Amino acid sequence: MSAGNVRTPKLTDREDIAKRLLRGSAKASFDPLVEIDWEAPLDDKWGMRPERVSIYGTHLWDRLSEDQRRELSRLEMASTMATGIWFETILMQMLVRHAYHNDPTSLHVQYAYTEIADECRHTVMFAKAIEKLGSRAYRIDPVAHVLGNVFKALAHGPLIFAGALFVEEILDQLQREMIDDESIEPVVRSTSRIHVIEEARHIRYAREEFHRDWIGRGRLDKAYSRLVLGLVTYYSATRLVHRKVYERVGLDPREAHRTARRNPRFIDSKTELSRKVVRTLDTAGAISGLGRYFWKKAGLLGR
């Protein structure tokens, strides 16, 4: 389907969709502090499927014992959660700004506030899970931190929701495959279950709002959005695994980071996890030009 054939959401749909999302939130929202047994010990299982670990299939992976491999998978899962917290904190601020400029009595703005409440619970849930997995929330590097500040302050409608779609869809795909996998740590499966259920509504909201806003933008505005979106995806996708996690299993962090960046299996994994959101945004014409270069450089469009 070409960009010109993308379904155009009717303005009258906006409140109907928000009404359904609000009803869904009332029926299926969770308090992670109550739903998850935070006192249960770890089972020494995987933090993610081994084929999703950044150095899987490399000479460094072969060097690790089975215990070290499982530990690295838990640390990488914790690192991915920390990156999720970083971006969800940015998203919450953008949603507040979005709501600030719109009518709070409208249902679509009330859903924005509902999503903010969901994201607040998710950040606490991920923070507790990071500790449970024996890790810490390593601070994002200074360049990404500054760019995150700029992005959340200046991003307009389609960038807000395209950025949200990217991060939420990748996490959603990763977590869906772990929910029923008994080789995965129970705390990871529990957090994944809650996040997948609630993020399904967030993804629907972001997709509809993105399309609605994108079609009304001019050529220059779209070109700017494509470039910024490319940078956002690059800095998000290349910060999923913090270098310090490699030290914890006895690897040289520089060598491991370099190996992971060039690892064809890791590139293929990121491409697979982002395929759905790439299809959505590319069909709309939001991935092209210099922006597309950054998607490719991040390993999101295949080798």
N, C-alpha and C positions, 0 to 999 in steps of 0.2 A: 504494500500500500504506500503510495507516495505521500509527501507532506500535504499536498493539496487535497488528498482524499481522507484526511484524518476526521473522525467524527467530531462535529462541533457541538459541545454541550449547550442545550438551551438554557437561557437565563432562568426560565421557570423551573428547571430541574434543580437548581441550586438548593433551594429551601427543602424540596422533597428529599433530596439525598441527605442533607444535614439532619432532617427529621428521622430518617431511618438509622443514621449513624448514632444519633443520640439515644434512640431506643435500644440499639445494640449495646451501647455503653452501659445503659441501665441494667440490662440483662446479664452481661458478661464482662464485668470488671473485677479486678482482683487486688487484694492487699498482700503484697509479697511478704511482709513481716509476719502475717498470719498464715498464709498458704504454704510457706516453705519452712521445713524443719532446719533451722540454722544451727542447731546444736548437734545434729547428726555428724559423725565423723566421716572423713573422706574414705572412699572404698579403694583407693589406689587404682582407679580406672582412667580411661582416656578423657581428656578435656575436650577433644574434638576427634573426628575420625583421623587416623594417622595420615591418610592421603591428602588431608587438608593442611598438614603441618608444613611450614615454609621450606624446610630443607629435606623433605621427604624424597627419597630416591637418589640423594646425592652421596658423595663420599663422606660427608660429615654425618649424615644419617647412619651410614654403615658403621661409623666409629662409636656410636652410642649404644649402651646396653638397652634392653627392653624397658627397664625401670626408668632410665634417663629419657627415653623416647616418650613414655607416658607423662613424665614430669614436664617435659618441654611442651607437650600438647596442652597440658593444663595451664602452663604459663602463657602460652600463645593465646589461649582462649581468654585468659584474664586480660592480656594486652589488648585484644580485640574489643573486649567490654570497656576498657578504659578509653579507647578511641571512640567507642559508641557514646560514652558519657560526654566526652569533649564535644562531639557533634550535636548530641541531643540538647546540651546546654546552649549551644549556638541556636539550634532550632527553636527552643522555648523562647529565647529573646526575640527572634524574628516573628514568631507567632503572636507574641504580646504586641509587637509593633504593628503587625497586620491588623490585629483586633482594635488597636488604638485608633486607627484611621477608618473604622467601619462601625456600623450600628450594632450595639451590644444586644438589642432586642431581636435582631435577626438570628435565625437558627444556625446559619453557617458560621457566624461569629461565636455563638454559644458553643458550637462544636469545637472551634479553635481553643476556647478556654478549657473544654473538656479534655482535649488532647494534651494541653499543657499540664493538666493535673495527672494524666496518665504518665507523661514523660518524667514528671517529678518522682513518681513512684518507681519508674524504671531506673532512674539514675541511682536511687538508694538501693534498689535490688542489685544492680550491677556492682555497686561499690561493696556491698556486703559479700557478693559472690567472689569478687577479686580477692578479698581477704581470706575467704573460705578456701580458695584454691591455692593459698600459700604465697600469694604475690602481693604487689602493691600497684597503685595507679601511677605509673611513671609519667612524669610531666611531658607533655608534647614539646617538641623542639621549638626554639624561639621563633624561627621563621614561620612555621605553621601556626603558632600561637598568635603572632601579629596579624597574619593573613586572616585568621579566624575572627579576630576583632574587627578588621576592616569589612569582611564579608557580612557579618551579622549587623553591622551598622548601615551598610549601603545597599544590600540586596533588595531588589523589588520583587513583586509577585511571582513571575515565572521562575526566577532564580531561587526564591525561598522554597517553592514546592518541588522544583526539579532536584535541588540539592537534597531535600528530604526524601524524595523518591529513591535517589541513588543509595543513600546510606541505609534506609529502612529495607529496601528490597534485597540488598546483599546480606544483611543480617538475617532477614526472614528466610532466605534460601538456605543459609548455613544452619540455622536453628531447626528448620523443619526436618532436616534429615537426621537430627539427633534425638528428637523427642521420644521416639520408640526404640532407640538403640540401647540395649542393655549393657553394651560395652562402655558407655559414656557415664561419667560421674552423675549421680542423682541430682546434685545441686545444679549442674549445667542443664540437665533435662527439665528440671522444674522451672528454672528461669526462662528456658527456651519456650516451654509450653505457654507460660503467661505472656511472654513478649509476642509470640506468633499470633495468639488470639487477639490481642489488643492492637498490634501493628497492622493487622488486616484492615481495620477501620481507618487507621492513619494513612495507609497506602491508598485506599480508595479516595479519601478526602484530598490527598496531595495530587493524585492523578487528575481528578476532576478540576481542581483549582488551577493546576498547571495548564491544562488544555484551554480552559476558559480564558485565562489571561494571555497565554501565548499567541492565540490567533488574532488578538487585537493589537499586537506590537508591530511597530514599523521595522523596516529593513535594518537600519543602523542599530536599533535597540536589540533586535534579535542577534545581530553579529556580536555585539558587546556581551550579550547573555551567553552565547556559545563559548566565547573565550573564557569568561569567568567560570562558567560551569566546568569547562575542561580543567581549569586550575584547581577548583574545589575537589573534583573527583581524583585528580592526581595526588593532591596532598592528603586526602583521606585514605585512598587505597594503598599508598606507600607508607602509611603510618600505622598499619594494622598490627605489626609486630615490632615492639621496641627492642633495640639492640641489647639491652641489659638482660633480657630473658635468656639469651644464649650463654652468658656468663654463668648463670645459675646451674647449667648442666656441664660446665667445664669447657665450653667452646670459646674461641677467640671471637669477640663480638663483631669486629670489622670483617674478618674472614667469613663468618656465618652470614652477616648482612649482605655481603657481596655475593655469596653463593646463593642465598635465597632470591636476591634480585634477578639473578640470571637463570634460576632453576626453571626449566621448561614445564615441569609438573606444577609448580606454584603459579606460573603464569596461566597455564591451562585451568587451574582451579579457580583463579580470580575471574577468568573469562567466563567460565561456566556459571559461577555464582552471580555475575552481573548481566547474564544474557537477557533476562526478562526486562530489566530496566533499560538496557541498551536498545532493545527492540522498541520499547515505548517511546523513548526520547529521540531515537534515530528516525523513526517513522514520522514524528512530528517535525523533523528538520532541525533538531536542537544539537546534533552532533556533526559538525562539519568544520572546514577551515582549520585555523590554528588550534581551535579547541579540540578538534578530533585528534590532533597530534598528541595532546596531553592524555587523552583517553588511551591511546595506543601505547604511549610511553609508560603508563601505569600498569600495563598488562591486562587491560580490560576488553580489548578487541581482538585477542588472539595473537599468535606469533606471525 
